[in-house]
Each structure stands twice: as structure tokens, then as C-alpha cells.
């Protein structure tokens, strides 16, 4: 899914609304010895533990677990029962992300190869919808295996584009940024660590044009009503 959105106030690479969160910049090992070495990417930790008001906030994942284990479901005839669920987010720790990435290379998991073919075929029509000096926000970026097809085209054909990679675990985010950011000099990279709930509200104050990427089958992690509510 690719969607372009117009929103409301200006932002630099990291929006002002991110101030107060744990931010760091990373550069390649060869440039870390130089004081003036350019930053390859920025990293902002949105997880509740990194929040300035972390003592007042319950992490969204904890809220989802409590809701899933305590919510009553209505049955035909008006009776209710406990329908216990756990959020799929629990599967995506470091080991889970690595396992899923390996699965995408299996011949039985044909979806990824089909998506790559679609992206290669339609790269130009997608990039045509992304203007200069705009933001590209990817939900659940993973290893960026598919996204780099678009990043390569943006790097060659656009200027002033900032790519925001959102995912829930810091180390895989760092690994992806470290391998890709140095390859695309004309694209600015920002890694945002957290859930969609923790991260996306901080983009509401930006007037820059936004293109949201939601590639793959991530929508399948939502129940039907949850997917409709999230997209709306």
C-alpha cells in the first residue's frame, strides 16, 4: 500500500515534536574518527521506556495485552464469553524478525518475490507521485529488501526526500540503516523505533508532503475491524 498525504506545520529531518525522546546519530565506522564526519542516519526511540513521561504512561503493547486477555465477546443470543488474544507484535522481537526475514527467501513464500516484481515494474509510476522535499514514511520496514528498489529510484530522481523507517526493535533498525543509508547520498534517513501508535501521532504537525508505505502483508496482523479503523 502506498498513500500520499498532506498535513499541517514544517519540520526538519526530525520533527520538533520528537524533542525529548532519545535521539542518536550513527555514522559508518570509517568516519567515526572524524569530528566533522557527516551523519549517515538519525535514530529516535519512541518506546514508552524512552519517553520523558515514562512514569505516567503505560506502554501500548501492555495495554493491548491487557485488553486482549480481558475483553468480553458477545455471542448470538446476547450472552458473552472471554475471547482471549495476544497481539501479533509479540512475535516481532529480534529473533522473530530474523526468522521472518529468512522465511521470505523460501520458495514456498512466494509473496515477497511477487511484491518485488510489482515494485520493479511500477517503480517509475510510484516515484512520480513522490515530490521533491517530501517525506516517505514506511510502516514496519523490516530488512528494507523491497524498499531499497524505491530508494534507489528516489536517490537518482529526487532531492530533499527524507525516508522514515518505523519498526519495533532497535537492533534490526540499526542494521538496516547501517547497510543502506551510505548507499543513497541524496536521501536522508531517520529510524524511528516504536509501535505505530507510539510514532505516527508525531507527524501530525508537519506541512511537508507525506507518502506512507505499507508494503507486504503487515495488514494481516490486524483483525478486520482493526485494519479498517487503522486505515481510516
Number of C-alpha atoms within 10 A of each C-alpha: 10 13 14 15 11 12 13 11 12 11 14 9 16 20 15 15 14 15 11 13 17 15 16 12 13 16 18 16 8 8 14 13 10 8 7 8 12 13 17 22 24 20 22 23 22 25 22 20 15 15 17 14 11 12 9 9 11 11 16 16 18 11 10 15 15 15 15 16 14 14 14 14 12 12 9 6 6 7 9 12 11 12 12 14 14 14 16 10 13 10 13 16 15 13 11 13 17 14 13 14 14 10 14 14 13 11 10 8 11 12 14 19 15 12 15 16 13 11 18 13 11 12 17 14 10 16 16 11 12 19 20 15 14 19 26 22 25 22 19 21 23 23 20 17 13 19 17 16 14 16 24 15 15 25 18 12 14 18 16 16 24 21 23 24 24 25 22 24 19 19 12 20 23 16 11 17 23 17 12 17 22 17 14 17 12 19 25 21 25 23 27 29 24 22 21 17 13 19 19 14 10 15 20 13 15 19 16 21 18 23 22 16 19 16 19 16 11 12 16 10 12 14 10 10 8 12 14 11 10 11 7 6
